[in-house]
């Protein structure tokens, strides 16, 4: 049954026989601190995100952070592409 399931997933995802390499974990800094990975958001986009957060604050009556917006956008993207 597992092989049939694997084959079905490979077909659905368009995957070949070679597995995707497992990502490596970032090295922890000395002293056990946190590792942060990030990207730079263009200034114009960041300004628009702040305006959107302010509008949502007025509409919902609760604080909305840039992280909230990015998380929701990612959830919507995954939902759209997963068909769920």
Secondary structure, DSSP 8 states (H G I E B T S, - for coil): -HHHHHHHHHHHHT--SS-----------TTS----------HHHHHHHHHHHHHHHHHHSS---HHHHHHHHHHHHHHHHHT-
